[in-house]
Amino acid sequence: MTHDSDGDGGAAAPDGSAEYPSVPHGRLREDGWELRSKTEETVFQMPVASVIGYTLFYEDARLREAIEAADAVEPPAGADEDHLVAAGGNSTWRFFFATRLSFRPSLAPGIGPASLRPTVSSQAKRTFADDLEARGFEDVESGRSQRFRADSGDRGRLRKFTAYLPLGGESTPERIGVEGWLAVWATGGSFRIAGGAYPVSGVNSLLGSASDAPSADPGTFREELLSAIRAVS
């Protein structure tokens, strides 16, 4: 089930819904991000329950609009199905998402997040990679993982992904390099999954020479994404 919304508010679910994760919505909006979709769906199955994801998906609207204004290339196609990174319609050049997981039926007494963490992490990694491929990314590879601490103090794992996005334009690169990050952690008896992806090469050639083009520095992209991930609760 998909819910579309422009969203409003601050560091919470944009409409205050308890099912969705808390995100720094006000800060994201000020920085040019746009809430593209809200989705509620079964993201994967486990032996003990179905895992329902309540996902908020944001895109960097400023970057998209600047590339569209340069008229250098068509945007990549969107994903066919709603999953962790689905937004509906055309795809995006840079995105961030946050998901709160719920279990149906509720977990039996004695089954806590700690015992399910390896399974949830493995399934989230596989789903994220599959969704990137569904959005047209190529050569998706999972890289190193590292310890992660959210602003709330909760600890988890953060994993790096690399991929390429094919373009095929005559006056543009054949493809651009992409870097993504995925974090999984437990908080308050449930799980959070947050992540996103951004271009690391080839974008300046798409933006042209406009003086008002946004920065396409991959280091800045990385820090902004990781900061948004850490703020999820």
N, C-alpha and C positions, 0 to 999 in steps of 0.2 A: 504494500500500500504506500502510495507516494503523496506527500503533502507539499505543495509549492507555496512559498512565502517570501516576501521581501525582508521580513524580520525587523525588529526594533528592540531597543533595550540596551543593557550593559553586560556585565560579566555573568551571564546566565543564559539559559535557553532563551532564544529571542522572544518567545511568547510566554515564558514562564512555565512551560510544561515540565512536570517532574520527570517524565519518561526520558527526556532528552538530556544530554550532557550540558554542563555549564561551560560556556566559552566566553572569551573576551570580545563580545559582539561589538560593543561601542568602539573599542580600539581598532578592530578589524575594519569597521565601516569608515572610520576616520582615515585609515591608511589606504583606502581605495578598494577594499574587498567587498564582494557582494554575496549575500546568501542566495544561492541558486536553488537549493532544494532541501526538503526535509523528508526523510523516508523511514518507514517502519516495515521491516521485513525479516524473514528467516534468512540469516546470513550463512549458517551452517548447522549441521546436525551432529549431535553427540549421542553416545549410547544411552545416557540418562535423561536427555531432554533436547528439545529444539532450542536453538540460540537465536533470539530475536535481537536485531540491531536497530536502535533509534539513532539515525545519523543526520548530522547537519553538514552540508557541503557548501564550501565557499570557493569563489574564484577571484583572481586578481582582475577586476574589471578595467582598471587603468591600462594594464599591459594589453589586454585583449583589444580595447578600443584604439590604442595607439597602433597596434599591428593592423587592425582593420582600416584605420585611416591611411596607413602607408600603402594599402592595397597591393601587398607583395605576394600574398599567398592565402589560399582558403584555409579556414580552421579545420583541424582534424575532426573526423566523425566522432559522434558520441557513442557511448556504450549501448549495447542492445538491451541490457537488462539492468534493473536497479540492484546495486550491491554497495560495497563500502564507498566507492568513488564515483557513483553515478550521479549525473546532474540533469539529465534529460536535454534534448535538443543538441545544439552544437557543443563540442568539447571546449576545453579551456587550455590555455598555455601554462597556467600556474594555478594550483589548487591546494586547499587545506580542508580536511574533514575531521570530525570528531564523532565517535559512536559510543553510546551506552548500551551494554548488553544486558538482556533479561532472559531468564530461563523458563520454558514452559514444558512440562509442569515445573513448579518451584522445586528447587533442590531439596532432597530429603535431609532431615537432621543428620549431622555428622559429615555431610559433604560440603566442605568449605572451598573458598576460592584458591587456597594454596594447592589443594589436590588437583584442581582443574587447570591451573596456570599453564603447564606444559602443553596440554591439548589445545587450549584457547590460543596460545601463542603460535603453535604450529598451524592451526586452521586459519588464523588471521594472516599469517605470512603467505599461505597458499592463495587465499582469497584476494589479497591485495595484488599479488603478481598476476593472477588470472584477470582481475578487473583492469589492470593496466593494459594487458594484451587485448582485452575486449574493446578498449578505447583506441586501439590502433598503435600502441607502443610496440616496438620490436626489440629483440635481444634483451628481454628483461632478465636481470640477474640479481639474486640476493647476495649481499656482501656481509661484511662484518657486523656484529652486534656489540653493544656496550651497555653498561649499567646506566640507568636513567632515574632521575628524581623529579617528580612533578613539583610545581609550586606549593601544592598541598602537603608535601612531605612524603607522599607515597612513592614507593620504588618499583621499578619495572625494567624492561629491556627495550632498547632502541636499536632498530636495524636499518642499515643503509641498503638502498636499491639503486641500480643503474639501468638505463634503457636508452633507446633512440626513438625519435619521432620522425617518420618519413614525411618529406614535403613534396619532392619531385618537381618543383618549379624550375623553369629555365633560367631565371635570374636569381634564384635562391639556393642555399645549400640543399643537397639531396636529403639530408636529415640533420636534426639537431640533437645534441646530447642532453640527456635528462638525468637528474638525480632525485631520488625520493627517500623519505624516511618514514618508518612505521614504529609506533610505540604501543606497548601493551602493558597495562598494570591493573592491579586490583585496588579498589577503594570502597569503603563502607559496605563490604559484602558483595559487591558486584564488580564488573570489569569495565575499563575504558580502553578504547582503541582510538588512536589519533595519528594522523600522518598527512602526507601530501607529496607533491613533486613540483619541480621547477626546472627551467632550462639552464644549462651550464655552458652552452656554446651555440653559436649561430644566430642568436636573437638580434644582435645589433644590425645584422644585414637585413632583417625583416622590418626593423623600425625606421630605416632610412636615416636621413640627416636632419630631421625636424628638431628644432632647438628645445621644444617642450616634451620630447620623448622621455618616458620614465627611465630610470636607471635599470640596467639589465645585469648588474653585478651579481654573479652567483654566490659570492660570499655573503652579501646582504640578503639575498633570497634565503640562504640557508639559515642565517641567524633569525630572520623573521619567522620562518616556519617553525624552527625549534622553540622559539619563544611562545608561539601560539600553542604548540603541543603541550609545553610545560604548564600553561595556564588552564588547561582543561581539567574539570573535576566533575 
